[in-house]
């Protein structure tokens, strides 16, 4: 999952760096990296998934 940005003609390094940061954020590379830094127990993953599902269900019920 490599993210790369080619510097365009007459483009400053700062602007290219900003595009690179945006591409990294959109691809969620750092989020995956940080989640893999520490082991999470399967029970913890299930608990977080249930909470997320509960939040999404509550959010979707408010829409209609």
N, CA, C and O atoms as CSV, one atom per row, in Angstrom:
chain,resi,resn,atom,element,x,y,z
A,1,UNK,N,N,0.844,-1.167,0.000
A,1,UNK,CA,C,0.000,0.000,0.000
A,1,UNK,C,C,0.892,1.233,0.000
A,1,UNK,O,O,1.004,1.933,1.006
A,2,UNK,N,N,1.511,1.484,-1.116
A,2,UNK,CA,C,2.422,2.616,-1.217
A,2,UNK,C,C,1.676,3.832,-1.735
A,2,UNK,O,O,0.869,3.737,-2.660
A,3,UNK,N,N,1.955,4.971,-1.127
A,3,UNK,CA,C,1.355,6.228,-1.541
A,3,UNK,C,C,2.475,7.103,-2.080
A,3,UNK,O,O,3.500,7.282,-1.423
A,4,UNK,N,N,2.282,7.643,-3.262
A,4,UNK,CA,C,3.309,8.485,-3.855
A,4,UNK,C,C,2.709,9.667,-4.576
A,4,UNK,O,O,1.564,9.628,-5.027
A,5,UNK,N,N,3.490,10.708,-4.676
A,5,UNK,CA,C,3.063,11.920,-5.364
A,5,UNK,C,C,4.225,12.391,-6.219
A,5,UNK,O,O,5.354,12.502,-5.743
A,6,UNK,N,N,3.941,12.667,-7.481
A,6,UNK,CA,C,4.968,13.206,-8.358
A,6,UNK,C,C,4.852,14.724,-8.367
A,6,UNK,O,O,3.758,15.276,-8.487
A,7,UNK,N,N,5.982,15.381,-8.239
A,7,UNK,CA,C,5.999,16.841,-8.237
A,7,UNK,C,C,5.760,17.326,-9.665
A,7,UNK,O,O,6.470,16.943,-10.594
A,8,UNK,N,N,4.756,18.166,-9.818
A,8,UNK,CA,C,4.398,18.681,-11.136
A,8,UNK,C,C,5.344,19.812,-11.541
A,8,UNK,O,O,6.103,20.329,-10.721
A,9,UNK,N,N,5.283,20.180,-12.810
A,9,UNK,CA,C,6.091,21.305,-13.291
A,9,UNK,C,C,5.667,22.584,-12.596
A,9,UNK,O,O,4.475,22.834,-12.414
A,10,UNK,N,N,6.632,23.386,-12.210
A,10,UNK,CA,C,6.399,24.672,-11.544
A,10,UNK,C,C,5.576,24.546,-10.264
A,10,UNK,O,O,4.835,25.462,-9.909
A,11,UNK,N,N,5.705,23.405,-9.566
A,11,UNK,CA,C,4.996,23.210,-8.304
A,11,UNK,C,C,6.001,23.270,-7.170
A,11,UNK,O,O,7.073,22.670,-7.245
A,12,UNK,N,N,5.650,23.997,-6.119
A,12,UNK,CA,C,6.567,24.101,-4.989
A,12,UNK,C,C,6.558,22.795,-4.194
A,12,UNK,O,O,5.614,22.008,-4.254
A,13,UNK,N,N,7.629,22.601,-3.461
A,13,UNK,CA,C,7.749,21.397,-2.634
A,13,UNK,C,C,6.676,21.395,-1.548
A,13,UNK,O,O,6.135,20.343,-1.205
A,14,UNK,N,N,6.372,22.570,-1.011
A,14,UNK,CA,C,5.343,22.655,0.031
A,14,UNK,C,C,3.984,22.181,-0.476
A,14,UNK,O,O,3.259,21.476,0.226
A,15,UNK,N,N,3.656,22.569,-1.674
A,15,UNK,CA,C,2.360,22.159,-2.242
A,15,UNK,C,C,2.340,20.652,-2.514
A,15,UNK,O,O,1.334,19.987,-2.271
A,16,UNK,N,N,3.442,20.126,-3.013
A,16,UNK,CA,C,3.526,18.686,-3.258
A,16,UNK,C,C,3.452,17.921,-1.941
A,16,UNK,O,O,2.821,16.868,-1.863
A,17,UNK,N,N,4.097,18.452,-0.910
A,17,UNK,CA,C,4.045,17.813,0.406
A,17,UNK,C,C,2.626,17.819,0.951
A,17,UNK,O,O,2.193,16.843,1.563
A,18,UNK,N,N,1.897,18.909,0.735
A,18,UNK,CA,C,0.507,18.985,1.177
A,18,UNK,C,C,-0.350,17.944,0.451
A,18,UNK,O,O,-1.206,17.300,1.057
A,19,UNK,N,N,-0.103,17.787,-0.876
A,19,UNK,CA,C,-0.842,16.764,-1.626
A,19,UNK,C,C,-0.511,15.373,-1.124
A,19,UNK,O,O,-1.384,14.509,-1.043
A,20,UNK,N,N,0.772,15.154,-0.783
A,20,UNK,CA,C,1.188,13.848,-0.269
A,20,UNK,C,C,0.501,13.545,1.062
A,20,UNK,O,O,-0.004,12.440,1.265
A,21,UNK,N,N,0.482,14.518,1.964
A,21,UNK,CA,C,-0.169,14.322,3.261
A,21,UNK,C,C,-1.647,14.002,3.092
A,21,UNK,O,O,-2.185,13.137,3.783
A,22,UNK,N,N,-2.303,14.706,2.166
A,22,UNK,CA,C,-3.713,14.458,1.910
A,22,UNK,C,C,-3.917,13.042,1.366
A,22,UNK,O,O,-4.872,12.365,1.747
A,23,UNK,N,N,-3.027,12.592,0.482
A,23,UNK,CA,C,-3.139,11.241,-0.078
A,23,UNK,C,C,-2.933,10.188,1.001
A,23,UNK,O,O,-3.614,9.163,1.010
A,24,UNK,N,N,-1.994,10.437,1.911
A,24,UNK,CA,C,-1.757,9.484,3.012
A,24,UNK,C,C,-2.983,9.415,3.908
A,24,UNK,O,O,-3.396,8.326,4.307
A,25,UNK,N,N,-3.572,10.566,4.229
A,25,UNK,CA,C,-4.759,10.568,5.077
A,25,UNK,C,C,-5.918,9.846,4.419
A,25,UNK,O,O,-6.647,9.112,5.086
A,26,UNK,N,N,-6.097,10.038,3.139
A,26,UNK,CA,C,-7.208,9.394,2.436
A,26,UNK,C,C,-7.022,7.881,2.341
A,26,UNK,O,O,-8.000,7.133,2.364
A,27,UNK,N,N,-5.784,7.431,2.235
A,27,UNK,CA,C,-5.545,5.994,2.114
A,27,UNK,C,C,-5.526,5.294,3.469
A,27,UNK,O,O,-5.487,4.065,3.522
A,28,UNK,N,N,-5.551,6.052,4.562
A,28,UNK,CA,C,-5.601,5.530,5.929
A,28,UNK,C,C,-4.407,4.660,6.290
A,28,UNK,O,O,-4.533,3.742,7.101
A,29,UNK,N,N,-3.260,4.937,5.703
A,29,UNK,CA,C,-2.058,4.162,5.975
A,29,UNK,C,C,-1.641,4.309,7.433
A,29,UNK,O,O,-1.313,3.320,8.089
A,30,UNK,N,N,-1.653,5.530,7.938
A,30,UNK,CA,C,-1.218,5.756,9.319
A,30,UNK,C,C,-2.167,5.119,10.319
A,30,UNK,O,O,-1.724,4.598,11.343
A,31,UNK,N,N,-3.456,5.153,10.043
A,31,UNK,CA,C,-4.423,4.538,10.961
A,31,UNK,C,C,-4.194,3.029,11.063
A,31,UNK,O,O,-4.250,2.459,12.152
A,32,UNK,N,N,-3.937,2.395,9.932
A,32,UNK,CA,C,-3.667,0.955,9.931
A,32,UNK,C,C,-2.362,0.670,10.647
A,32,UNK,O,O,-2.262,-0.290,11.411
A,33,UNK,N,N,-1.364,1.500,10.401
A,33,UNK,CA,C,-0.067,1.326,11.057
A,33,UNK,C,C,-0.200,1.428,12.570
A,33,UNK,O,O,0.330,0.595,13.305
A,34,UNK,N,N,-0.912,2.455,13.032
A,34,UNK,CA,C,-1.067,2.641,14.474
A,34,UNK,C,C,-1.880,1.518,15.104
A,34,UNK,O,O,-1.604,1.114,16.233
A,35,UNK,N,N,-2.867,1.014,14.394
A,35,UNK,CA,C,-3.666,-0.077,14.957
A,35,UNK,C,C,-2.851,-1.357,15.068
A,35,UNK,O,O,-3.120,-2.197,15.927
A,36,UNK,N,N,-1.850,-1.507,14.194
A,36,UNK,CA,C,-1.003,-2.698,14.247
A,36,UNK,C,C,0.159,-2.560,15.226
A,36,UNK,O,O,0.900,-3.518,15.441
A,37,UNK,N,N,0.325,-1.381,15.818
A,37,UNK,CA,C,1.425,-1.172,16.760
A,37,UNK,C,C,1.238,-1.990,18.033
A,37,UNK,O,O,2.211,-2.486,18.600
A,38,UNK,N,N,0.000,-2.132,18.481
A,38,UNK,CA,C,-0.267,-2.851,19.722
A,38,UNK,C,C,-1.316,-3.919,19.461
A,38,UNK,O,O,-2.229,-3.723,18.659
A,39,UNK,N,N,-1.183,-5.033,20.135
A,39,UNK,CA,C,-2.136,-6.125,19.987
A,39,UNK,C,C,-3.427,-5.779,20.719
A,39,UNK,O,O,-3.403,-5.339,21.868
A,40,UNK,N,N,-4.546,-5.981,20.043
A,40,UNK,CA,C,-5.835,-5.826,20.702
A,40,UNK,C,C,-6.490,-7.196,20.775
A,40,UNK,O,O,-6.510,-7.952,19.803
A,41,UNK,N,N,-7.015,-7.489,21.934
A,41,UNK,CA,C,-7.639,-8.794,22.138
A,41,UNK,C,C,-8.878,-8.913,21.258
A,41,UNK,O,O,-9.539,-7.914,20.971
A,42,UNK,N,N,-9.193,-10.132,20.831
A,42,UNK,CA,C,-10.391,-10.314,20.006
A,42,UNK,C,C,-11.662,-9.838,20.712
A,42,UNK,O,O,-12.569,-9.308,20.069
A,43,UNK,N,N,-11.729,-10.024,22.019
A,43,UNK,CA,C,-12.914,-9.569,22.751
A,43,UNK,C,C,-13.023,-8.049,22.710
A,43,UNK,O,O,-14.122,-7.501,22.625
A,44,UNK,N,N,-11.884,-7.373,22.769
A,44,UNK,CA,C,-11.876,-5.916,22.683
A,44,UNK,C,C,-12.322,-5.461,21.294
A,44,UNK,O,O,-13.079,-4.498,21.171
A,45,UNK,N,N,-11.858,-6.148,20.250
A,45,UNK,CA,C,-12.272,-5.808,18.892
A,45,UNK,C,C,-13.774,-5.988,18.718
A,45,UNK,O,O,-14.429,-5.160,18.085
A,46,UNK,N,N,-14.322,-7.059,19.274
A,46,UNK,CA,C,-15.765,-7.303,19.183
A,46,UNK,C,C,-16.541,-6.221,19.930
A,46,UNK,O,O,-17.575,-5.755,19.452
A,47,UNK,N,N,-16.046,-5.821,21.097
A,47,UNK,CA,C,-16.723,-4.798,21.887
A,47,UNK,C,C,-16.741,-3.465,21.141
A,47,UNK,O,O,-17.763,-2.780,21.101
A,48,UNK,N,N,-15.605,-3.105,20.553
A,48,UNK,CA,C,-15.527,-1.853,19.798
A,48,UNK,C,C,-16.431,-1.915,18.567
A,48,UNK,O,O,-17.085,-0.930,18.226
A,49,UNK,N,N,-16.468,-3.071,17.899
A,49,UNK,CA,C,-17.319,-3.221,16.721
A,49,UNK,C,C,-18.794,-3.096,17.100
A,49,UNK,O,O,-19.570,-2.490,16.361
A,50,UNK,N,N,-19.191,-3.664,18.245
A,50,UNK,CA,C,-20.584,-3.545,18.701
A,50,UNK,C,C,-20.939,-2.093,19.003
A,50,UNK,O,O,-22.021,-1.626,18.647
A,51,UNK,N,N,-20.025,-1.383,19.661
A,51,UNK,CA,C,-20.270,0.030,19.962
A,51,UNK,C,C,-20.416,0.843,18.683
A,51,UNK,O,O,-21.284,1.711,18.581
A,52,UNK,N,N,-19.563,0.555,17.715
A,52,UNK,CA,C,-19.628,1.272,16.449
A,52,UNK,C,C,-20.944,0.977,15.726
A,52,UNK,O,O,-21.564,1.881,15.166
A,53,UNK,N,N,-21.368,-0.290,15.739
A,53,UNK,CA,C,-22.632,-0.661,15.107
A,53,UNK,C,C,-23.803,0.019,15.805
A,53,UNK,O,O,-24.748,0.460,15.151
A,54,UNK,N,N,-23.741,0.103,17.130
A,54,UNK,CA,C,-24.799,0.754,17.887
A,54,UNK,C,C,-24.874,2.241,17.545
A,54,UNK,O,O,-25.960,2.792,17.367
A,55,UNK,N,N,-23.701,2.887,17.455
A,55,UNK,CA,C,-23.671,4.304,17.085
A,55,UNK,C,C,-24.233,4.523,15.686
A,55,UNK,O,O,-25.016,5.444,15.457
A,56,UNK,N,N,-23.819,3.654,14.742
A,56,UNK,CA,C,-24.292,3.804,13.363
A,56,UNK,C,C,-25.793,3.573,13.265
A,56,UNK,O,O,-26.478,4.266,12.513
A,57,UNK,N,N,-26.315,2.596,14.024
A,57,UNK,CA,C,-27.750,2.331,14.002
A,57,UNK,C,C,-28.521,3.525,14.553
A,57,UNK,O,O,-29.559,3.902,14.010
A,58,UNK,N,N,-28.013,4.118,15.630
A,58,UNK,CA,C,-28.664,5.286,16.213
A,58,UNK,C,C,-28.612,6.460,15.236
A,58,UNK,O,O,-29.580,7.206,15.090
A,59,UNK,N,N,-27.476,6.609,14.577
A,59,UNK,CA,C,-27.306,7.695,13.616
A,59,UNK,C,C,-28.255,7.517,12.425
A,59,UNK,O,O,-28.870,8.481,11.968
A,60,UNK,N,N,-28.369,6.283,11.928
A,60,UNK,CA,C,-29.236,6.016,10.774
A,60,UNK,C,C,-30.708,6.129,11.134
A,60,UNK,O,O,-31.522,6.494,10.286
A,61,UNK,N,N,-31.067,5.822,12.386
A,61,UNK,CA,C,-32.475,5.932,12.781
A,61,UNK,C,C,-32.900,7.398,12.868
A,61,UNK,O,O,-34.078,7.705,12.690
A,62,UNK,N,N,-31.967,8.299,13.137
A,62,UNK,CA,C,-32.292,9.726,13.210
A,62,UNK,C,C,-32.535,10.315,11.824
A,62,UNK,O,O,-33.230,11.323,11.694
A,63,UNK,N,N,-31.979,9.705,10.805
A,63,UNK,CA,C,-32.108,10.242,9.461
A,63,UNK,C,C,-33.533,10.124,8.922
A,63,UNK,O,O,-33.971,10.977,8.150
A,64,UNK,N,N,-34.257,9.086,9.315
A,64,UNK,CA,C,-35.577,8.832,8.715
A,64,UNK,C,C,-36.694,9.122,9.670
A,64,UNK,O,O,-37.863,8.960,9.320
